[in-house]
Amino acid sequence: MARARWLFVLVACALPYAASAQLPTDAGQVYRTYDIAPFVKQNGPGSQRHVVDWVLQDTGYASWHGDVVASLSADESQLKCYHTPAMQTRVGEIAARFTGDAAAPHRFSIRVLGVGSPSWRNDARALLEPIPAATPGVQAWIMAREEAAVLVGMLRRRGDCQELPTGPVLAGNGLPAVLSGGRKRPYVQSVVPRPDAPPGWQTLAASCDEGMTIDVQPLLSRDGTAVEAVLRCRIDQIERMAPVAVTVPTPDQRRVQVEVPQLSAVRVGERFRWPANQVLVVGLGLVPWPIPGQNAAGSASLLTDAKRTDVVVVVEPRLGATP
């Protein structure tokens, strides 16, 4: 009997705390789950993060960190959401876009080409149908598949055209494709004392990463008639190494040359929507092209010649295609 009384007291004391732990529903929030297991099974463990990322991008990060108490998470089988009914409708539609073609996933061909001169735009203007782009200097167009093949062929025949990598890269529906190239550039950063070894000082080496990374995440609309894609571009390039003569902290006051990197950085984040039976072409403008073996600034002596290239990204839906 004594043990039963203690259990009753513990349960009774816990009830107020359980009641106070209830999530607020002042905005009508409800909890729902969405089956994303077909998508994760097709694309492997961890791919559920792409669903979460797209929901956050599509609905706006502020929707999940504002006055309305909300939650969003995912495991390998379910997308879990606590939000208003209106938001739940949007989340459910996004989840359906990721799982709708899981049995026979669509593919998207993605090419990145660097063209030395922007004059190609005049040569190809009859093929280009412009669509809006938000980033200054970035332009976007759509065209038929046949026209896109003509454009890519025309660009690749130019003597000033390079490709990263050679040939297209395939992206799955809802999965980002990453195209990248780069290298580490060593330089002399500083001079430090070394009284234990002649000549009493040593140079301190460092390195800078320079390169280009472009990732494209395409996603079909629920009815399959349109494509949305998030395009991100990150470029870092050393324009030159500025020489600086520093005085060595030794009795002879010798002067040694160190280097200070002058960097150029480009960041682009865009989102496009276009018909699924057409091809998206994005011109990033004249930006650095720090790709090993292709950049004219291939050695330290040529850093002052760090080149600019008109970077063109081509995204072609290949509906129902397999890798």
C-alpha positions in Angstrom: 0.0 0.0 0.0 2.8 2.4 0.8 4.4 1.8 -2.5 1.1 2.4 -4.3 0.7 5.7 -2.4 4.2 6.8 -3.5 3.4 6.0 -7.1 0.2 8.1 -6.9 2.1 11.1 -5.5 4.8 10.9 -8.2 2.2 10.8 -11.0 0.1 13.6 -9.4 3.2 15.8 -9.1 4.2 15.1 -12.7 0.9 16.1 -14.2 1.4 19.9 -13.8 4.8 19.7 -15.5 3.4 17.5 -18.3 0.6 20.0 -18.9 3.0 23.0 -19.0 5.2 21.1 -21.6 2.5 21.2 -24.2 3.5 23.0 -27.4 1.6 26.3 -27.9 -1.2 26.3 -30.5 -2.1 30.0 -30.5 -1.6 30.1 -34.3 -3.5 26.9 -34.9 -0.3 24.8 -35.2 -0.7 21.1 -35.9 1.9 18.2 -36.0 2.1 16.1 -39.2 4.5 13.7 -40.8 5.2 13.0 -44.5 6.6 9.9 -46.0 9.9 10.5 -47.7 11.2 6.9 -47.4 11.0 6.3 -51.2 13.3 9.3 -51.9 15.8 8.4 -49.2 15.8 4.8 -50.3 16.6 5.8 -53.9 19.3 8.3 -53.0 20.9 6.9 -49.9 21.2 7.7 -46.1 21.4 11.4 -45.4 19.6 12.5 -48.5 16.6 13.6 -46.3 18.6 16.8 -45.6 17.9 18.0 -49.2 14.2 17.8 -48.5 14.6 19.9 -45.3 16.8 22.4 -47.1 14.3 22.9 -49.9 11.4 23.4 -47.5 13.4 26.1 -45.7 14.4 27.8 -48.9 10.9 27.6 -50.4 9.0 28.8 -47.3 11.6 31.2 -46.0 13.8 30.7 -43.0 11.9 33.5 -41.1 8.8 31.3 -41.2 10.5 28.9 -38.8 12.2 31.4 -36.5 9.5 34.0 -35.9 6.6 34.5 -33.5 4.9 31.2 -34.4 6.3 28.2 -32.6 7.4 25.7 -35.3 9.5 22.7 -35.9 10.9 20.9 -38.9 13.1 17.7 -38.9 13.6 14.6 -40.9 14.9 11.0 -40.6 15.2 8.4 -43.3 11.5 7.6 -43.4 9.6 10.8 -42.4 9.6 14.5 -42.7 8.2 15.9 -39.4 6.6 19.3 -39.2 4.9 21.3 -36.5 3.3 24.5 -38.0 0.1 26.1 -39.1 -2.3 24.2 -41.5 -1.5 26.6 -44.3 2.2 25.8 -43.9 1.5 22.1 -43.6 -0.1 22.3 -47.1 3.0 23.8 -48.6 5.3 21.3 -46.8 3.1 18.4 -48.0 3.3 19.6 -51.6 7.1 19.9 -51.5 7.5 16.4 -50.0 5.3 15.0 -52.8 7.6 16.6 -55.4 10.6 14.7 -53.9 8.8 11.3 -53.7 6.6 11.5 -56.8 9.2 10.0 -59.2 11.2 8.0 -56.7 10.6 4.7 -58.6 12.0 6.1 -61.9 13.8 9.3 -61.0 14.3 12.0 -63.6 17.8 13.3 -64.4 19.2 16.7 -65.3 22.2 17.3 -67.5 24.4 20.2 -66.2 27.3 21.8 -68.1 29.6 24.6 -67.0 31.5 26.3 -69.8 33.9 29.2 -69.6 34.1 31.5 -72.7 36.9 34.0 -73.0 34.8 36.7 -74.6 31.1 37.6 -74.0 30.7 38.1 -77.8 29.0 34.7 -78.0 25.9 36.5 -76.7 25.5 38.4 -79.9 26.2 35.3 -82.0 23.5 33.3 -80.1 20.9 36.1 -79.5 18.4 34.6 -81.8 18.3 31.5 -79.6 18.0 33.3 -76.2 14.7 33.9 -74.6 15.4 35.9 -71.4 13.9 35.2 -68.0 14.5 37.2 -64.8 17.6 36.9 -62.6 18.1 38.7 -59.3 21.9 38.9 -59.0 23.5 42.0 -60.7 25.5 40.8 -63.7 23.8 37.5 -64.0 21.5 36.8 -67.0 19.3 33.8 -67.7 17.6 32.4 -70.8 15.5 29.4 -71.8 15.4 27.6 -75.2 14.3 24.4 -76.8 16.5 21.4 -76.5 17.5 21.5 -80.1 18.5 25.1 -79.8 20.5 24.4 -76.6 22.4 21.6 -78.5 23.3 24.2 -81.2 24.4 26.7 -78.5 26.6 24.2 -76.7 28.2 23.1 -79.9 28.9 26.6 -81.0 30.5 27.5 -77.7 32.7 24.3 -77.6 34.0 25.0 -81.1 35.4 28.4 -79.9 39.1 28.5 -79.3 38.5 30.4 -76.0 36.0 27.9 -74.5 36.9 25.6 -71.6 34.6 23.2 -69.8 34.4 22.1 -66.1 34.6 19.1 -66.3 34.7 18.0 -69.9 31.1 16.8 -70.6 27.9 17.0 -68.7 27.2 16.0 -65.0 23.9 14.4 -64.1 21.8 15.5 -61.2 18.9 13.5 -59.8 15.5 15.1 -59.1 15.9 17.1 -55.8 19.6 16.3 -55.5 22.3 18.9 -56.0 25.1 18.3 -58.6 28.4 19.9 -57.7 31.0 20.9 -60.3 34.3 22.1 -58.9 37.9 22.7 -59.6 40.7 24.4 -57.6 44.1 24.3 -56.0 46.2 25.5 -53.1 48.5 28.4 -53.7 51.5 28.5 -51.4 53.2 31.8 -50.4 55.5 33.3 -47.8 53.3 34.8 -45.1 55.8 36.1 -42.5 59.3 35.8 -40.9 59.8 34.5 -37.4 62.9 34.5 -35.2 64.9 31.3 -34.8 67.8 32.1 -32.5 68.5 28.3 -32.1 69.4 27.9 -35.8 71.3 30.1 -38.4 70.7 32.6 -39.8 68.5 33.3 -36.7 65.2 33.5 -38.5 63.0 31.5 -40.9 60.1 32.2 -43.2 56.6 31.1 -42.3 54.8 29.4 -45.2 51.0 29.5 -45.7 48.6 28.7 -48.5 45.3 30.0 -50.0 42.6 27.9 -51.5 41.5 29.2 -54.9 38.9 27.6 -57.1 35.4 27.4 -58.4 32.4 25.4 -57.0 29.0 25.5 -58.7 26.1 23.4 -57.4 22.7 23.1 -59.0 19.7 21.5 -57.3 16.8 21.0 -59.7 13.3 19.8 -58.6 10.3 19.0 -60.8 6.9 20.5 -60.1 4.3 18.1 -58.8 2.6 17.8 -62.2 6.0 17.5 -64.0 5.5 20.4 -66.3 8.0 22.8 -64.8 11.4 22.7 -63.1 12.7 24.8 -60.3 16.5 25.0 -59.6 18.6 26.6 -57.0 22.0 27.6 -58.4 24.9 28.5 -56.1 28.4 29.7 -57.2 31.5 30.3 -55.2 34.7 31.5 -56.8 37.9 32.5 -55.0 41.0 33.5 -57.0 44.3 35.1 -56.1 44.7 38.2 -58.3 48.3 38.7 -57.3 50.8 38.5 -54.5 51.7 41.9 -53.2 55.4 41.8 -52.1 56.3 43.4 -48.7 59.9 43.8 -47.5 60.0 43.2 -43.7 62.9 43.7 -41.4 64.2 40.5 -39.8 64.3 40.8 -35.9 68.0 40.0 -35.8 71.1 42.2 -35.1 71.9 42.6 -38.8 68.4 44.0 -39.5 68.2 42.2 -42.8 65.1 42.7 -45.0 63.2 39.7 -46.3 60.3 39.7 -48.8 57.0 38.3 -47.7 53.7 38.2 -49.6 50.2 39.4 -49.1 47.5 37.8 -51.2 45.1 40.0 -53.1 41.9 37.9 -53.5 38.9 38.1 -55.7 35.7 36.4 -54.5 32.4 35.9 -56.3 29.2 34.6 -54.6 26.0 33.9 -56.6 22.8 32.5 -55.3 19.8 32.2 -57.7 16.6 30.4 -58.1 14.9 29.8 -61.4 11.7 28.2 -62.7 11.1 27.3 -66.3 9.1 24.7 -68.4 10.3 21.2 -68.1 10.5 20.7 -71.9 13.0 23.5 -72.3 16.7 24.2 -71.3 17.9 26.8 -68.8 21.0 28.8 -69.7 22.6 31.1 -67.1 25.4 33.5 -67.8 27.3 34.4 -64.6 29.2 37.3 -66.3 32.9 37.9 -66.5 34.2 36.2 -63.4 37.5 34.5 -62.3 38.3 31.0 -63.8 40.9 29.6 -61.3 40.9 26.1 -62.7 44.2 24.2 -62.7 45.7 23.6 -66.1 43.3 26.0 -67.7 44.0 29.4 -66.0 46.7 31.5 -67.7 47.8 32.4 -64.2 49.3 28.9 -63.8 52.5 30.0 -62.0 53.4 32.6 -59.5 55.1 34.7 -62.2 51.8 35.0 -64.0 49.5 35.9 -61.1 49.1 39.4 -62.5 47.4 37.8 -65.5 44.6 36.1 -63.6 41.9 35.8 -66.2 38.2 36.6 -66.4 35.8 34.2 -68.2 32.2 34.5 -69.1 30.9 31.4 -67.2 27.8 29.7 -68.8 25.7 27.1 -66.9 23.4 24.9 -69.0 20.7 22.8 -67.2 18.8 20.4 -69.4 15.9 18.2 -68.0 16.2 14.6 -69.2 12.8 13.4 -68.0 12.7 9.7 -67.2 16.4 9.2 -68.2 18.8 7.0 -66.3 22.4 7.8 -65.5 
